[in-house]
Amino acid sequence: MKAPGRLLLVILCSLGFSAAYILLCLWAGVPFCLASCLDPQPSINSRPTVPGPLRFSGYSSVPDGKPLVRDPCRSCAVVSSSGQMLGSGLGAEIDSAECVLRMNQAPTVGFEADVGGRSTLRVVSHTSVPLLLRNYSHYFQHARDTLYVVWGPGRHMDRALGGRTYRTLLQLTRMYPGLQVYTFTERMMAYCDQVFQDETGKNR
């Protein structure tokens, strides 16, 4: 076969394979296209749906020991205690989140432009509880919607033996009825200690 004939045969074969490939792709894509057309995409501004209240068994309320039950958050802002937040101008964006999580006694008053003013949940170390008490009217009287989760070693948090920090939390709930205070369960504390050791190589 002469060279022009071979070239023509190669071109025809290539066209045939290309046509078959395109047809196969179109056939395979039909279900996806149908699904896309029959199930319209949600609008850009729609918010994700969430299930009802969830039960978090790793946290026990003070004083009754009931697990934490609350609705999950659609959006969260976790605010660092670091001074690096100064000048960030993120206050409005932080407050726009459904849930705002803060650490220890990180202040908001006077810094609203950078860190916002809302606090949905505060995770507090046992060592920071005395610091919160210095401004108890702000943290426990005015910010009544804030949920506090306090953690610490067993000797400070023990309920049966009346650990020092636990006794303080118990007194706070008596002073301010309706205050939402939870502590880590022993199992949760052990889990967090293990995570800390795995990440840092240090045993607390």
GIRA-V814255 format. One record per run of one state. SS is the DSSP state (H for helix, E for strand, C for the rest). FROM is the first residue (numbers start at 1). TO is the last residue. Records with the same first field share a line. If there is no record, write none. Layout:
SS->FROM-TO, FROM-TO
This chain:
C->1-2, 39-53, 62-66, 71-75, 79-82, 86-90, 97-98, 104-111, 116-120, 134-135, 143-146, 152-153, 158-163, 176-179, 185-185, 201-204
H->3-38, 83-85, 91-96, 112-115, 126-133, 136-142, 154-157, 164-175, 186-200
E->54-61, 67-70, 76-78, 99-103, 121-125, 147-151, 180-184
